[in-house]
Amino acid sequence: MSRVTPSPDLVAPRRRVPTQARSRARVALILDAASRVVVERGVDELTTTAVAQEAGIPVASIYQYFPDRDAVLLAIVERDTEEMDGQIRLDLAAHQPASVAELIETVMGSFLAVYARRPAFMRIWLRGRTNAAVHEHCMQHNRSIAAELFPYATAVGVIAPETPERVGEFVVEMGDRMFQLAFESDPDGDPFLIAEGRRLLTRYLEPYAARRA
């Protein structure tokens, strides 16, 4: 079986970023500071004043890039989901899965690697759902992940090509809910729930596995 590279769309930018290096560095400083506030104090404690103090910059500097705290939260989520897409693409390119179990293992591992590097993301996703833009972005991200992974899985011969596309959407949504449950009870992700979620998703997808000669 020939190697198939995941679509570059998995790493397509989901937000506009400043073009000048100095501005990009300032935005990165703001988002890193905001992420620390979220992790150390909680989503409810995130304010533009708190971010400015954490970053060591004037509050006015934040308003040059973000109109309010909700825009900062959305920018963190956009950055982190873009990183997830890139991690999935890298991991699938490095290890093309040969079975449903390997596909689930690889993709879940990609998400977990980013969650470990970007702990603010799950805290925002769990606690920041009153932010309609964050909620919509995450729902759209789930749809885009399914839209990219499903044809990839059929192309590499892991999933049967006649499988309904909604199966892929359902698997991504189930995985999202499983991660929410695992990180709700443990900020580092409950290992038992993650392992059970991996087993559940694998068992669900196995009837749709491609038949090999």
DACORRA-V622117 format. One record per backbone hydrogen bond with DSSP energy under -0.5 kcal/mol. CO is the residue of the C=O (numbers start at 1). NH is the residue of the N-H. Records with the same first field share a line. If there is no record, write none. Layout:
BEGIN
CO=NH ; NH
END
This chain:
BEGIN
7=10
8=11
9=12
20=24
21=25
22=26
23=27
24=28
25=29
26=30
27=31
28=32
29=33
30=34
31=35
32=36
33=37
34=38
35=39
36=40
37=41 ; 42
38=42
42=45
43=46
45=47
47=51
48=52
49=53
50=54
51=55
52=56 ; 57
58=61 ; 62
59=62 ; 63
60=64
62=65 ; 66
68=72
69=73
70=74
71=75
72=76
73=77
74=78
75=79
76=80
77=81
78=82
79=83
80=84
81=85
82=86
83=87
84=88
85=89
86=90
87=91
88=92
89=93
90=94
91=95
99=103
100=104
101=105
102=106
103=107
104=108
105=109
106=110
107=111
108=112
109=113
110=114
111=115
112=116
113=117
114=118
118=121 ; 122
119=123
120=124
121=125
122=126
123=127
124=128
128=131
130=132
131=135
132=136
133=137
134=138
135=139
136=140
137=141
138=142
139=143
140=144
141=145
142=146
143=147
144=148
145=149
146=150
147=151
148=152
149=153
150=154
151=155
152=156
153=158 ; 159
154=157
158=210
160=163
164=167 ; 168
165=168 ; 169
166=170
167=171
168=172
169=173
170=174
171=175
172=176
173=177
174=178
175=179
176=180
177=181
178=182
179=183
180=184
181=185
182=186 ; 190
186=189
190=194
191=195
192=196
193=197
194=198
195=199
196=200
197=201
198=202
199=203
200=204
201=205
202=206
203=207
205=208
206=209
208=160
END
